[in-house]
Amino acid sequence: MTGGRNPGPSAAESVVLLRRRRLRAAAYIVSAGVLALFLWCGSLFVVIGRFGGEPAKGLPAQSDVGIVLGASLWDNKPSPGLQERLDQALSLYKANVFSRFIVTGGLDAGGAVLTEAEGMRDYLLQRGVPAPAIFIEPEATSTYENLKFSKAIMQANGWHTAVIVTHQYHGSRSLDIAEALDYERPQVSVTDSKVMNMAYHRTREVLAYTKWLLQKWL
């Protein structure tokens, strides 16, 4: 007689149980990762959406220069979205917030003839800004490079303060990059867009912001 003792699972049953435990653990890990990703993207989406400029109300303080961050050209002319940034910068220029521009952006992919900076310069010239008031930075291919290379132009000319001009969805990351690059009291003037797909651009900005924060932390 065995005395009613339970012989326990067989070797095959033990293997099955082990596999089930591992699958359950993997499912928990994946679920936790998905939840963390959802919370991260959601929090960044809120940060992006709430940014209203620096300062958030009223005109920026008078500064040495206005930096207009580049975007794509269409047929060697500023796209409608880029025109919105330039028009925002022009309004600040006319309000005497700054008396000179840095326009920053390199060549677009796809065989562009002019750099973003050159297309932006031409747009400003056509609207009455004198050529000596426009400085071009034609090499940058990212927001980080826009601001890094623009700061080098500022240092070469003895300028200390800047107003960065861009779209609302792009403002928070631009300010964070400027602070990381040790801009002196950086200000960011933003404009909403009437021509761009904001759902797309804000979603894309979450990815770009994440990439920037990883770059900064690492």
HUNORSUL-V96620 format. One record per pair of residues at least 12 apart in sequence whose C-alpha atoms are under 8 Angstrom apart, sorted by the first residue. I is the first residue (numbers start at 1). J is the second residue. D is the distance in whole Angstrom. If there is no record, write none. Layout:
i->[I | I]
j->[J | J]
d->[D | D]
This chain:
i->[41 | 44 | 44 | 45 | 45 | 45 | 47 | 48 | 48 | 48 | 48 | 48 | 48 | 48 | 48 | 48 | 49 | 49 | 49 | 51 | 51 | 51 | 51 | 52 | 52 | 52 | 53 | 53 | 53 | 53 | 53 | 53 | 53 | 54 | 54 | 54 | 54 | 55 | 55 | 55 | 59 | 59 | 60 | 60 | 60 | 60 | 60 | 61 | 62 | 62 | 62 | 63 | 63 | 63 | 63 | 63 | 64 | 64 | 64 | 64 | 64 | 64 | 64 | 65 | 65 | 65 | 65 | 65 | 65 | 65 | 65 | 65 | 66 | 66 | 66 | 66 | 66 | 66 | 66 | 66 | 66 | 66 | 66 | 67 | 67 | 67 | 67 | 67 | 67 | 67 | 67 | 67 | 68 | 68 | 68 | 68 | 68 | 68 | 68 | 68 | 68 | 68 | 69 | 69 | 69 | 69 | 69 | 69 | 69 | 69 | 69 | 70 | 70 | 70 | 70 | 70 | 70 | 70 | 70 | 71 | 71 | 72 | 72 | 73 | 73 | 73 | 75 | 76 | 76 | 76 | 76 | 77 | 77 | 77 | 78 | 78 | 78 | 78 | 80 | 81 | 81 | 81 | 84 | 84 | 85 | 85 | 85 | 85 | 85 | 86 | 86 | 88 | 88 | 88 | 88 | 89 | 90 | 99 | 100 | 100 | 100 | 101 | 101 | 101 | 102 | 102 | 102 | 102 | 102 | 103 | 103 | 103 | 103 | 103 | 103 | 103 | 103 | 104 | 104 | 104 | 104 | 104 | 104 | 104 | 104 | 104 | 105 | 105 | 105 | 105 | 105 | 105 | 105 | 105 | 106 | 106 | 106 | 106 | 106 | 107 | 107 | 107 | 115 | 116 | 117 | 117 | 117 | 118 | 118 | 121 | 121 | 137 | 137 | 143 | 144 | 144 | 147 | 147 | 147 | 148 | 151 | 160 | 160 | 161 | 161 | 161 | 161 | 162 | 162 | 162 | 163 | 163 | 163 | 163 | 164 | 164 | 164 | 164 | 165 | 165 | 165 | 166 | 166 | 166 | 166 | 167 | 167 | 167 | 167 | 168 | 168 | 168 | 168 | 169 | 169 | 169 | 169 | 169 | 170 | 171 | 171 | 171 | 173 | 174 | 175 | 175 | 180]
j->[206 | 206 | 209 | 202 | 203 | 206 | 172 | 168 | 169 | 170 | 171 | 172 | 173 | 202 | 205 | 206 | 168 | 169 | 202 | 168 | 169 | 171 | 172 | 168 | 171 | 190 | 168 | 171 | 172 | 187 | 188 | 189 | 190 | 186 | 187 | 188 | 189 | 187 | 188 | 189 | 92 | 97 | 97 | 163 | 187 | 188 | 189 | 97 | 96 | 97 | 98 | 97 | 98 | 161 | 162 | 163 | 98 | 99 | 100 | 159 | 160 | 161 | 162 | 98 | 99 | 100 | 101 | 102 | 159 | 161 | 162 | 163 | 89 | 93 | 98 | 99 | 100 | 101 | 102 | 162 | 163 | 164 | 165 | 101 | 102 | 103 | 104 | 150 | 162 | 163 | 164 | 165 | 85 | 86 | 89 | 101 | 102 | 103 | 104 | 164 | 165 | 166 | 85 | 103 | 104 | 105 | 143 | 146 | 164 | 165 | 166 | 82 | 103 | 104 | 105 | 116 | 117 | 120 | 146 | 105 | 116 | 108 | 116 | 108 | 116 | 119 | 112 | 112 | 113 | 114 | 119 | 119 | 120 | 123 | 116 | 119 | 120 | 123 | 195 | 193 | 195 | 196 | 191 | 193 | 165 | 166 | 167 | 190 | 191 | 120 | 124 | 165 | 189 | 190 | 191 | 165 | 124 | 133 | 133 | 134 | 135 | 133 | 134 | 135 | 134 | 135 | 136 | 137 | 150 | 117 | 118 | 120 | 121 | 134 | 135 | 136 | 137 | 116 | 117 | 136 | 137 | 138 | 139 | 140 | 146 | 150 | 117 | 137 | 138 | 139 | 140 | 141 | 142 | 146 | 137 | 138 | 139 | 140 | 141 | 138 | 139 | 141 | 138 | 138 | 136 | 137 | 138 | 136 | 138 | 134 | 136 | 149 | 150 | 174 | 174 | 177 | 177 | 178 | 181 | 181 | 183 | 183 | 184 | 183 | 184 | 185 | 186 | 184 | 186 | 187 | 186 | 187 | 188 | 189 | 186 | 187 | 188 | 189 | 188 | 189 | 190 | 188 | 189 | 190 | 191 | 190 | 191 | 192 | 193 | 190 | 191 | 192 | 193 | 192 | 198 | 201 | 202 | 205 | 205 | 188 | 189 | 190 | 209 | 188 | 187 | 188 | 216]
d->[6 | 6 | 8 | 7 | 7 | 6 | 7 | 8 | 6 | 7 | 8 | 6 | 8 | 7 | 8 | 8 | 8 | 6 | 8 | 7 | 8 | 7 | 6 | 7 | 8 | 7 | 7 | 7 | 8 | 8 | 5 | 5 | 6 | 8 | 5 | 5 | 7 | 7 | 7 | 8 | 8 | 8 | 7 | 7 | 7 | 8 | 7 | 7 | 7 | 4 | 6 | 6 | 5 | 5 | 5 | 7 | 6 | 7 | 7 | 6 | 7 | 5 | 6 | 5 | 6 | 5 | 6 | 7 | 7 | 7 | 5 | 7 | 7 | 8 | 6 | 8 | 6 | 5 | 6 | 6 | 5 | 6 | 7 | 6 | 5 | 6 | 7 | 7 | 7 | 6 | 5 | 6 | 7 | 7 | 7 | 7 | 6 | 5 | 6 | 6 | 5 | 6 | 8 | 7 | 6 | 7 | 7 | 7 | 7 | 6 | 6 | 7 | 7 | 5 | 5 | 6 | 7 | 8 | 8 | 7 | 7 | 7 | 7 | 7 | 6 | 7 | 8 | 7 | 7 | 6 | 6 | 5 | 8 | 8 | 8 | 6 | 6 | 7 | 7 | 7 | 6 | 6 | 7 | 7 | 6 | 5 | 7 | 8 | 7 | 7 | 8 | 7 | 8 | 8 | 7 | 6 | 8 | 7 | 4 | 6 | 8 | 6 | 5 | 6 | 6 | 5 | 6 | 7 | 7 | 5 | 8 | 6 | 7 | 7 | 6 | 5 | 6 | 7 | 5 | 6 | 5 | 6 | 8 | 7 | 6 | 7 | 5 | 6 | 5 | 6 | 5 | 6 | 8 | 6 | 8 | 5 | 4 | 5 | 6 | 7 | 7 | 8 | 6 | 7 | 6 | 6 | 5 | 7 | 7 | 7 | 7 | 7 | 7 | 7 | 8 | 6 | 8 | 7 | 8 | 7 | 8 | 8 | 6 | 7 | 6 | 7 | 7 | 8 | 6 | 7 | 7 | 5 | 5 | 7 | 8 | 6 | 5 | 6 | 6 | 5 | 6 | 8 | 7 | 5 | 7 | 5 | 5 | 6 | 7 | 5 | 5 | 6 | 8 | 8 | 8 | 7 | 6 | 7 | 7 | 7 | 8 | 6 | 6 | 8 | 7 | 6 | 8]
